Amino acid sequence: MSEHSANPSSATAATGRSRAVKAVIPAAGLATRFLPATKAVPKELLPVVDRPVLQYIVEEATQAGIGDVLLITGRGKTSMVDHFDRRPDLEARLEAKGDTERLAAVRGPSELAEIYTCRQPEQLGLGHAVGYAESHVGDQPFAVLLGDEFVKPSEPLLPAMLELQARTGGVVLAFFEVDPAETKRYGIASVEPAEAELSDIGEVVRVTGMVEKPKPEDAPSNLAVLGRYVLPSSVFDAIRRTKPGSGGEIQLTDAMELLRSEGTPVHAIVYRGTRYDTGMPLGYLQTVVQIAAERDDLGAEFRKWLAEFVNSDASGVTGT
């Protein structure tokens, strides 16, 4: 476990609350938007250049000092766990060839964190999936990272969320601004200014209400829930008491709103950094292009080709 996770901040020590050191990644969905590619390959393992989406997400957790990651998987998704296992045969071949760069890349995933897994036998909503983490998490706060979005490593979000939860002891969310017409795709919040003593953490707001996927005319704001949460263990009881909501599923948003209505503080950080959303084909392609264009080893040549492609007549680039 990292030094960060083993040594709580002074603010955490002052409050007497423990800092979250475990993360849960719900990844049992069917990914129907990517069929037929995801018939045999989990969406979370689709490559962003040469690393799968899931590795970026685990790296984001470990960068924040989390060394214990639980994957909530489903049928046909055991390859996600395999990605974080060792491959002695492949490693031996790379070592024999003297290919130290690829050898390090192959070994890297197995050295990121302790990876655990449990099976969600039926996909009945995000709240339902998170509920399966109770025996692993116990009575400690924990982070939830959705398996199809991540943030730019140089613009981290999770460390501030962990600090905020350690200070308040409640639910901590992350928001980003969306076009009002897009509110029907996200959990949307109403907010008010947060306590002044939290201003050193970042752009913090206090949440006064949440609704899952409202129509634009019913949305209380344009602040959408980003796929990062830091939750107290009391959320598990709230999930058990949450009835099916949007789409007939047990929504995590509804469980968090139940906690808020019963007095649990709910805060959020408004994130202004770079967010990559790979949950739909367009967002996935945009992520691949953006990260490839920024790579030191690929970026210059790729940007040159991309500019030529975009500026060319489509009929003239066939076969390039």
N, C-alpha and C positions, 0 to 999 in steps of 0.2 A: 504494500500500500504506500502511496506517495507521502512525502513529508507534509504536504499541504493538508491532506485528509487526517493525518495523525495528530496535527497540532492546530487546534481551533484558534480562531482569531481572538484578539483581546475583547472585541465586542461580544463574541460568543461566550467567552469565559465570564464576562461581566453579567450576562443575562442568566447564566447557569443552564442554558439550553444546549443540547448537542447539535452539532452540525451534520447535515446529511452526508453520508459517505457511501450510499448505495444508489444505484440507478436502475430503473426498469425501462425496458424498451419493448412496447407492444408491437409485435410483428407477425401476427397470425392471419392477416387479411388475405383475400384472394387476388387482389390487384387486377381486377377485371379490366381496367382501362388499358393495361399493357398486354392483354392476350393477343396472340397466342404465345408471346415470348415468356410469360410468367406461368404457363401451364406446367413447366418442369423446373424453371429457375425462379427462385424467390425474387420479388421486386427489389428487396433490400440488397441483393447481390448484383444488381445491374451495375456495370462499371461506369465510373466517372473517370474517364481516361484509363487509368490502370489500377484503380482502387474501387472496391464496391461502396455503394452509398453507406451501408451499415458500418464499414470501417471508419468513415469520416465521423459518424455519430459517436462511436465508441471512443475515438480519439478526442472528440469534444468533451466527453465525460472525464476522461483521464486528465486532460489539460486542466480541468477544474479541480483535480485532486480526488476524484472518485476512482476507486480501485476494485469495485465489486459491481458487476453488471448482470442483471437477470433478463434474459430474452424470453418473452412470451411468444411461443411459436405455435404453429398449427400443422396439420397434416401435410407431408411432403416438403417440409422446410428444414429438415435436419442439416442440410448443407450450410445453413447459416452458422451453426455451431462448428461444423467442420472447418470453416474458414479461419477460426481462431484456434485451431488445433495445430500441432506440429506435423510436418511432412518429412520424416527422416530420409526417405528414399530420394525425394526431390532435393532436399538440402545436401545430401551426399553427392549427388550429381553436379550440383552447382559448385560445391566446394572443390570437387575434383577438377572442374574446368577453371577454377580460379575466378569465378564470377562473383566476387564479393558484394557487388552492388545489389544484384538480384537475390543473393543469399540473405542479405540483411532485410530486403523487402519481404521475402517469404517468411522469415522468422518473426518479423515485426508484429504481426497481429497477435501471435500467441504470447507476446510479452507485454501487451497493453494493459490487461486487467484480468482478474479472475472472472471467467464467464460461466454463468449458470443458466439453466433453462427449465421451463415448465411448459406444459401443453395446455392450450385453450381448446377444448374439443369442439366448441361451437362458437362462431363469431356473433356475439350478441351486443356489440357496442364497446366503445373505449372504456367506459366505466366497468363493464363486465370483465374486460381483459385485465385492467389494473387490479381488480379484486383478487386475481389469482396470485398476486405477489405477496399477500398478507403473511403467509408462513415464512417467507424468506426475509421480509423486511422487519417483522416484529413490531415493536412499539416505538420505533425510531422514525424521524422524518426521512424522506427519500425523494429523489428526483425522478421524473418521468420524461423521457425523450422519445418523441414520435419517430418512427423509422423511415420517414420519407422527407425530412428536412433537416438542415444543419446550417450553422453560421460560419462565417469566415474566421479561421483560427486567429488572425491578427486583430479581430474585432469581437472578443469573447463576450458571452452573455451569461453563461451559467455561474461563474464565480460570484457575480453580483447578486444573482438570485439566491444562491446558497447563503450568502451573508445576510440578505434581507430576511430570509426565513428564520435564520438563527436568532435574529433580533426580535422578530415579531411573534414567532411561534405558530403562525397561521398558514394560510394558503398563499403561495407566491406564484404569479403568472408572468408571462411576457406578452406584450402587445406589439403589433405593428399596424400602421395605418393602411387601410384598403380603400379602393374606390367604393363609394356608397352602393353602386349597383352590384358589388360583389359580396355584400354582407350575407347573402343567403348561402354562402359556402363555408361560413366560419361561425365559431362562437363569438358573440359580440358583447361588449361590456359597457355599462354606464359607470362613470368615475367621478371622483372629487379629489381635491388636493390632498396629498399625504401629509403626515406629521412632519414638522420642520426638522426634527432630529434625524430623519432618514434621508435628507437631501444629499448627504455626502456619498451615498451609494450610487446615485444616478438619477435619471428622470423617473421618479417613483410616484405612483398615484394610488389612491385607495379605491377599491372596487365597491360600488354600491348595488350592483345587480349584473346578472349575466343571462343571456338567452342564446339557445343553440339555433344557428342558421335562420335568423329572422329575414323576412322579406324587407327590401330596402325601406319601404314606408313604415315598417314597424321597428327598425333598428334604433337603439338608443344612442349610438355613436358610430364612428367608422373605425374604432379600435378593435382589431381582431386578435383572437388568442393565437399566438405562435405556439408551435408544438413543443413547448418546454414548460414543465410544472415542477414546483418543489412543494411537497405535501406533508402535512402531519399524518401520523398513523390513524388518527380519528376518521380519516376519509374512508377507511374500510367499512366501518359501521354505517357511515352515510350511504355508501354504495349499496349495502344490503337493504337499506330503507328507501332506495330510489326506484321508482316505477319506470317502466319503459317510456321513453319520450320520443324525440324526433326519429323517424324511420322505424319505430317500434323497438328501438334499442335502448340499453341502459347507458345513458350518457354521463361521462365524467363531469361535464359542465353542470348537469342537474345535481349531481352529488355535491359539488363544490358550492353551488348556490344554496343547497340545503344547509351546509355547514355555516355559510355566511348568515343565513336567516336566523340561525340559532346562536349567533354571537362570535363565531370564529372570525378573526380579522382576515381580510383578503386584500392583498396588495399586488401591484404589478409594476414591472419595469417596462417603459416604452422604449423599444429597441430601434435604434436609428442606423444600425450597421447593416452589413450585407447578409441577406438570408437566401439560402438556396432551397427551392421547393421542387423536389423530384416526384411529387405525388401524381402528376399528370404528364403525358408525353411532351407537351410543349415546355413545361417547366424543367423537365428532365433534360431535354435538348439544350435549353438555355444554360443550364448548369454545366453541362459538358463543355459547351463552347466557351463559356466564361472562364472556367478553371483551366481549360487547355490554353486559352489565350494568355493566361497569367503565369503559366509554367516557365521556369527559367530554361528548361531543356527543350521545350517545344514552342513556346509562345511566339518568338520572333518569326519563325518560319510559318507557323500556323496562321498568325495574323496577316502575313503577307499573302498567303494563299486565299484566306477568307475574304480579304479586300478585293482581290482579283475576281473571285467567284461572284461576290455580290455586285461588282461593277460590270460584270460581263453579261452578254446575251446568253441566256440559258442554253440555247442551241449550240453555242460555241464552246461550252465547257464539258460536253458529254465525253466521258472517258478520261477526264483529267484526274 
